């Protein structure tokens, strides 16, 4: 039996259109699965054509024995523009699932800010409800290669 094996963990990131992040994160060693959906808003059961105040979000299930949350945050920062003002649907948001993720997200944002002369617009919020997007959005780039 493996000693101190960690349970799979979740990370939620909003970084523009969710198709690119889904492709990116699903190909990283240590990531178990990804799915795209909507988070951060108040509308119940949003859909792509009736999004309300939600943001396109990727849910990443990962093995913390193989990849760290810090490494996932590194991919987050390197693969979108956190200073570009976007409409709600495409906002930059890190949704944290616990106080440790919150601390790491805030710390990474502070470090990232040093690379920019204008404020980073990325929000850091608690993860609440994730609504899975319609099937045609899941693994979009894999389906359309």
BAFI-3210 file (N, C-alpha, C; in Angstrom, 3 decimals, decimal comma, padded with zeros to 6 digits):
// residues 145
n [1|2|3|4|5|6|7|8|9|10|11|12|13|14|15|16|17|18|19|20|21|22|23|24|25|26|27|28|29|30|31|32|33|34|35|36|37|38|39|40|41|42|43|44|45|46|47|48|49|50|51|52|53|54|55|56|57|58|59|60|61|62|63|64|65|66|67|68|69|70|71|72|73|74|75|76|77|78|79|80|81|82|83|84|85|86|87|88|89|90|91|92|93|94|95|96|97|98|99|100|101|102|103|104|105|106|107|108|109|110|111|112|113|114|115|116|117|118|119|120|121|122|123|124|125|126|127|128|129|130|131|132|133|134|135|136|137|138|139|140|141|142|143|144|145]
n.u [000,835|000,496|002,153|000,887|-000,654|-002,316|-005,674|-007,542|-007,736|-009,419|-009,366|-010,436|-010,530|-010,980|-010,374|-010,829|-012,270|-013,365|-012,507|-009,773|-008,254|-009,278|-008,209|-005,465|-005,019|-005,939|-003,939|-001,790|000,536|-000,487|-002,906|-006,084|-008,684|-010,705|-013,307|-015,621|-017,462|-019,747|-019,383|-019,453|-021,577|-025,015|-027,272|-029,394|-028,762|-027,369|-026,955|-025,113|-026,322|-027,848|-026,455|-026,388|-024,894|-022,580|-019,271|-017,208|-015,661|-013,078|-013,000|-010,683|-009,585|-007,168|-004,134|-002,602|-000,237|001,215|001,160|001,315|-000,813|000,326|001,815|-000,251|-001,355|000,754|000,566|-001,940|-001,409|000,462|-000,922|-002,940|-004,240|-004,041|-004,521|-006,200|-009,241|-012,294|-015,588|-018,053|-018,482|-015,990|-014,100|-011,107|-010,549|-009,710|-010,944|-011,080|-010,859|-010,296|-008,664|-005,917|-005,547|-006,551|-004,652|-002,344|-003,191|-003,541|-000,921|000,429|-000,726|000,213|002,954|002,896|001,944|004,165|005,257|003,847|002,841|000,390|-002,624|-003,369|-006,285|-007,450|-009,674|-010,032|-011,848|-014,169|-014,872|-018,001|-020,747|-020,585|-021,584|-021,976|-021,036|-022,753|-022,746|-021,556|-019,567|-017,660|-014,384|-013,866|-011,859|-010,584|-012,620|-012,898|-010,618]
n.v [-001,190|002,231|004,852|007,741|008,616|010,980|012,174|012,689|016,074|019,246|021,956|025,123|027,232|030,298|031,637|033,163|032,047|028,727|026,526|026,405|026,285|023,807|022,001|022,504|021,870|019,237|017,779|017,637|016,024|014,347|015,518|014,338|014,525|016,782|019,196|021,419|024,362|026,514|029,101|031,108|032,888|033,955|032,948|030,168|026,972|027,744|028,167|028,001|029,818|031,236|032,552|034,285|035,783|034,276|032,840|031,422|028,446|026,162|022,959|021,172|018,025|016,664|014,813|015,246|014,059|013,910|016,338|019,714|022,171|024,672|024,398|024,098|026,651|028,102|027,339|028,471|031,289|031,614|031,191|032,936|036,308|038,286|040,964|042,085|043,593|041,959|040,901|039,586|036,840|035,926|036,507|036,646|034,435|032,853|030,203|029,148|026,169|025,690|026,973|026,783|026,679|029,224|030,898|030,208|031,025|033,807|034,534|033,788|035,569|038,013|037,690|037,443|039,948|041,575|041,475|043,184|046,491|047,542|046,987|043,583|041,954|039,658|037,856|036,434|033,985|032,178|028,760|027,764|026,839|024,700|024,511|022,156|022,543|022,360|019,309|019,573|021,423|020,158|018,900|020,196|020,988|018,551|017,098|018,491|018,400]
n.w [000,000|-000,826|000,812|002,394|000,202|-001,776|-002,166|-005,236|-006,428|-006,990|-009,317|-010,377|-013,092|-014,798|-017,859|-020,207|-023,288|-022,826|-024,348|-025,224|-022,731|-021,868|-023,720|-023,253|-020,409|-020,294|-021,412|-019,695|-017,654|-014,788|-014,579|-014,207|-015,277|-017,248|-017,497|-019,000|-018,101|-016,373|-013,995|-010,982|-011,108|-010,457|-011,659|-011,950|-013,331|-015,839|-019,406|-022,495|-024,244|-022,528|-020,334|-018,190|-015,385|-015,289|-015,752|-018,278|-017,455|-016,494|-015,088|-013,355|-012,553|-010,608|-009,820|-006,896|-006,128|-008,381|-009,750|-008,770|-007,187|-007,392|-009,755|-011,591|-011,350|-012,464|-015,176|-015,634|-015,404|-017,465|-019,804|-020,620|-020,872|-018,199|-017,763|-019,539|-019,999|-019,879|-020,965|-018,692|-019,318|-020,202|-018,246|-016,177|-013,690|-010,640|-008,957|-005,731|-003,690|-001,073|001,925|001,591|-001,225|-001,757|-000,511|-002,021|-004,573|-004,196|-003,528|-005,881|-007,658|-006,685|-007,203|-009,978|-010,681|-010,599|-013,093|-014,673|-015,632|-015,301|-013,388|-012,580|-013,571|-012,754|-010,759|-007,494|-006,108|-003,939|-004,732|-005,727|-007,087|-009,852|-013,104|-015,506|-018,888|-022,061|-023,975|-026,544|-026,129|-024,614|-024,683|-027,114|-029,053|-029,494|-030,698|-033,076|-034,656]
ca.u [000,000|001,279|002,120|000,534|-001,229|-003,322|-006,897|-007,627|-008,173|-010,050|-008,990|-011,331|-009,960|-011,641|-009,287|-011,320|-013,032|-012,916|-012,025|-008,312|-007,803|-009,641|-007,177|-004,194|-004,917|-006,194|-002,708|-000,728|000,733|-000,992|-004,312|-006,901|-009,767|-011,165|-014,620|-015,876|-018,779|-020,032|-019,286|-019,277|-022,758|-026,167|-028,326|-029,431|-028,739|-027,071|-026,572|-024,273|-027,147|-028,502|-025,368|-026,560|-023,663|-021,541|-018,050|-016,745|-014,712|-012,651|-012,796|-009,565|-009,382|-005,748|-003,501|-001,610|001,032|001,914|001,231|000,893|-001,691|001,216|002,138|-001,460|-001,418|001,758|-000,071|-003,001|-000,858|001,218|-001,732|-003,979|-003,861|-004,786|-004,726|-007,146|-010,630|-013,197|-016,953|-018,202|-018,371|-014,594|-013,253|-010,021|-010,894|-009,270|-011,899|-010,375|-011,673|-009,938|-007,829|-004,575|-005,623|-006,729|-003,344|-001,463|-003,693|-003,220|000,530|000,820|-001,170|001,173|004,195|002,614|001,759|005,486|005,588|002,953|002,802|-001,020|-003,152|-003,953|-007,728|-007,885|-010,334|-009,856|-013,138|-014,448|-015,597|-019,324|-021,444|-020,080|-022,596|-021,312|-021,489|-023,375|-021,842|-020,787|-018,420|-016,674|-013,313|-014,198|-010,761|-010,353|-013,694|-012,870|-009,274]
ca.v [000,000|003,457|005,686|009,158|008,919|012,033|012,038|013,663|017,418|020,042|023,348|025,786|028,449|030,994|032,320|033,409|030,916|027,521|025,463|026,349|025,714|022,392|021,309|022,667|021,136|017,804|017,149|017,792|014,851|014,563|015,899|013,136|014,834|018,166|019,436|022,852|024,740|027,899|029,306|032,464|033,731|033,678|032,294|028,718|026,174|028,533|027,492|028,867|030,883|031,946|032,436|035,153|036,434|033,262|032,914|030,139|027,930|024,774|022,197|020,247|017,049|016,323|013,977|016,092|013,344|014,023|017,749|020,566|023,303|025,759|024,174|024,434|028,121|028,558|027,184|029,473|032,621|031,627|030,863|033,914|037,691|038,657|042,417|042,494|043,660|041,108|040,828|038,578|035,484|035,567|037,051|035,863|034,147|031,628|029,793|028,271|025,168|025,643|028,110|026,606|027,147|030,678|031,471|030,025|031,877|035,198|034,676|033,733|036,820|039,043|037,458|037,726|041,399|042,198|041,462|044,097|047,868|047,829|045,968|042,321|041,996|038,340|037,796|035,201|033,809|030,797|027,878|027,452|025,883|024,523|023,942|021,588|023,077|021,428|018,273|020,010|022,219|019,295|018,396|020,804|020,918|017,135|016,699|019,258|018,398]
ca.w [000,000|-000,913|002,004|002,241|-001,111|-001,687|-002,955|-006,335|-006,034|-008,052|-009,560|-011,339|-013,653|-015,909|-018,547|-021,558|-023,834|-022,136|-025,240|-025,181|-021,459|-021,805|-024,503|-022,548|-019,146|-020,459|-021,903|-018,703|-016,798|-013,437|-014,694|-014,379|-016,209|-017,328|-018,091|-019,066|-017,611|-016,002|-012,546|-010,500|-011,212|-009,602|-012,436|-011,811|-014,551|-017,041|-020,647|-023,318|-024,825|-021,430|-019,371|-017,025|-014,918|-015,106|-016,544|-018,800|-016,470|-016,631|-013,858|-013,515|-011,493|-010,748|-008,815|-006,243|-006,010|-009,666|-010,147|-007,662|-007,492|-007,829|-011,169|-012,353|-011,373|-013,435|-016,498|-015,696|-015,678|-018,724|-020,974|-020,929|-020,580|-016,995|-017,635|-020,576|-019,506|-020,651|-020,449|-017,639|-019,866|-020,452|-017,190|-015,592|-012,294|-009,976|-007,925|-004,789|-003,002|000,352|002,324|001,021|-002,608|-001,725|-000,197|-003,179|-005,662|-003,873|-003,615|-007,295|-008,279|-006,274|-007,945|-011,390|-010,837|-010,778|-014,518|-015,382|-015,139|-015,005|-012,460|-013,027|-013,350|-012,292|-009,459|-006,731|-005,428|-003,510|-005,649|-005,195|-007,945|-011,215|-014,000|-016,675|-020,174|-022,996|-024,482|-027,717|-025,670|-023,960|-025,573|-028,401|-030,033|-029,837|-031,616|-034,319|-035,256]
c.u [000,878|001,061|001,770|000,002|-002,361|-004,511|-006,853|-008,196|-008,749|-009,426|-009,971|-010,667|-010,845|-010,570|-009,642|-012,197|-012,496|-012,372|-010,506|-007,788|-008,146|-008,591|-005,836|-004,095|-005,144|-004,951|-001,539|-000,662|000,319|-002,438|-005,101|-007,997|-010,044|-012,595|-014,838|-017,291|-018,821|-020,003|-019,248|-020,496|-023,879|-027,293|-028,257|-029,497|-028,480|-026,765|-025,741|-025,072|-027,957|-027,582|-025,595|-025,232|-022,542|-020,368|-017,698|-015,568|-014,316|-012,495|-011,733|-009,550|-007,951|-005,258|-002,401|-000,280|001,863|002,048|000,682|-000,082|-000,863|001,572|000,930|-001,619|-000,417|001,201|-001,170|-002,425|-000,181|000,339|-002,961|-003,490|-004,664|-005,013|-005,715|-008,567|-011,533|-014,622|-017,036|-017,974|-016,924|-013,618|-012,140|-010,329|-010,216|-010,299|-011,176|-011,357|-011,372|-008,984|-006,409|-004,548|-005,766|-005,388|-002,397|-001,889|-003,321|-001,723|000,992|000,408|-000,209|002,484|004,012|002,514|003,084|005,893|004,777|003,008|001,372|-001,572|-003,677|-005,432|-008,288|-008,491|-010,016|-011,087|-013,301|-015,215|-016,938|-019,999|-020,842|-021,182|-021,885|-021,911|-022,064|-022,315|-020,994|-019,611|-017,319|-015,682|-013,488|-013,082|-010,449|-011,389|-013,559|-011,482|-009,347]
c.v [001,251|004,328|007,129|009,533|009,932|011,716|013,008|014,989|018,133|021,426|023,889|027,079|028,987|031,842|032,574|032,256|029,622|026,421|025,306|025,777|024,230|021,566|021,340|021,738|019,638|017,055|017,250|016,545|015,203|015,021|014,636|013,379|016,332|018,158|020,940|023,141|026,206|028,019|030,801|033,351|033,299|032,943|030,777|028,063|027,004|027,627|028,477|030,055|031,653|031,858|033,237|035,801|035,431|033,495|031,513|029,671|026,505|024,169|021,147|019,321|016,541|015,472|014,807|015,385|013,496|015,456|018,592|021,640|024,491|025,619|024,483|025,951|028,689|028,458|028,224|030,823|032,697|031,532|031,740|035,294|038,196|040,161|042,956|042,444|042,865|041,238|039,624|037,159|035,013|036,112|036,087|035,694|032,851|031,355|028,808|027,366|025,054|026,797|027,999|027,079|028,666|031,370|031,371|030,903|033,333|035,464|034,683|035,007|037,964|038,909|037,821|039,228|042,111|042,269|042,487|045,491|048,315|046,703|044,716|042,355|040,664|038,440|036,452|035,063|032,379|030,027|027,546|026,412|025,892|023,859|023,440|022,162|021,953|020,493|018,770|020,907|021,354|018,762|018,924|020,655|019,474|016,654|017,336|019,350|017,897]
c.w [000,000|000,309|001,624|000,861|-000,958|-002,585|-004,140|-005,833|-007,246|-008,116|-010,589|-011,781|-014,761|-016,565|-020,007|-022,003|-023,236|-023,037|-025,181|-023,873|-021,315|-022,543|-023,763|-021,339|-019,315|-020,945|-020,930|-017,827|-015,367|-013,427|-015,024|-015,406|-016,195|-017,845|-018,064|-018,616|-017,246|-014,482|-012,244|-010,519|-010,291|-010,336|-012,237|-013,183|-015,817|-018,229|-021,454|-023,861|-023,779|-020,205|-018,096|-016,670|-014,627|-016,059|-017,039|-017,949|-016,813|-015,240|-014,150|-012,308|-011,671|-009,580|-008,150|-005,954|-007,285|-010,168|-008,999|-008,144|-007,976|-009,303|-012,042|-012,447|-012,368|-014,859|-016,688|-016,107|-017,042|-019,968|-021,173|-020,509|-019,381|-016,832|-018,671|-020,030|-020,444|-020,111|-019,505|-018,156|-019,956|-019,407|-016,781|-014,100|-011,854|-008,878|-006,997|-004,042|-001,513|000,652|001,759|-000,437|-002,657|-001,491|-001,391|-004,353|-005,422|-004,002|-005,076|-008,023|-007,931|-007,042|-009,422|-011,637|-011,096|-012,248|-015,322|-014,767|-014,846|-014,128|-013,167|-012,650|-012,851|-010,905|-008,802|-005,851|-004,928|-004,588|-005,006|-006,076|-009,339|-012,020|-015,242|-017,952|-021,035|-023,588|-025,656|-027,354|-025,058|-024,991|-026,995|-029,426|-030,419|-030,843|-032,990|-034,948|-036,679]
res [x|x|x|x|x|x|x|x|x|x|x|x|x|x|x|x|x|x|x|x|x|x|x|x|x|x|x|x|x|x|x|x|x|x|x|x|x|x|x|x|x|x|x|x|x|x|x|x|x|x|x|x|x|x|x|x|x|x|x|x|x|x|x|x|x|x|x|x|x|x|x|x|x|x|x|x|x|x|x|x|x|x|x|x|x|x|x|x|x|x|x|x|x|x|x|x|x|x|x|x|x|x|x|x|x|x|x|x|x|x|x|x|x|x|x|x|x|x|x|x|x|x|x|x|x|x|x|x|x|x|x|x|x|x|x|x|x|x|x|x|x|x|x|x|x]
***
